[in-house]
Amino acid sequence: GVALVQQGKQLDSQRASLNHAIGAEVEAITANLSSIKVEAEEELIKMQETQTKELEDAEKEHGRHVREIQMIGSPEEEVGKDTANERDRLERKLSGRKDEIRLRHQRQQESILARVADAETNAAAAIRDSEQQAADTLAGPEHEFRNAALLWIERGQRRLRALFGRRDE
């Protein structure tokens, strides 16, 4: 019985040690994931600022071109048509440029968010692996302890039956 109690205490100690190690590992994984998320958030903010500036710059450039066309314009019908055509061309160019800027930034955003999702998935897998490894480490000693306890109980029951005889009525 004393050896069984000792074995149980060792098992408890081993379990506590593994739980502490898992806790430290989970804490490190969580801290790493948090830093990845903070970096991603900062990248997204900078990207949004860059996108806003690029769109503003495209608008300014467009405005300059429109002013240049207006300065060239004259009452002559043919020149007026050319000016209108040039304005339309510039509007299409601006619209295409804005779409290109938005699409590029959308792809960057998707890439950043995918990186965060991958980091979350990897963190969850690492935590599961760590917990599984701890469970596997304890499986053998727990099985041995259970077997020893069952053996001890069976011996005790046999001794009691021998002392008191069978009374299974």
Secondary structure, 3 states (H helix, E strand, C coil): CHHHHHHHHHHHHHHHHHHHHHHHHHHHHHHHHHHHHHHHHHHHHHHHHHHHHHHHHHHHHHHHHHHHHHHHCCCCHHHHHHHHHHHHHHHHHHHHHHHHHHHHHHHHHHHHHHHHHHHHHHHHHHHHHHHHHHHHHHHHHHHHHHHHHHHHHHHHHHHHHHHHCCCCC
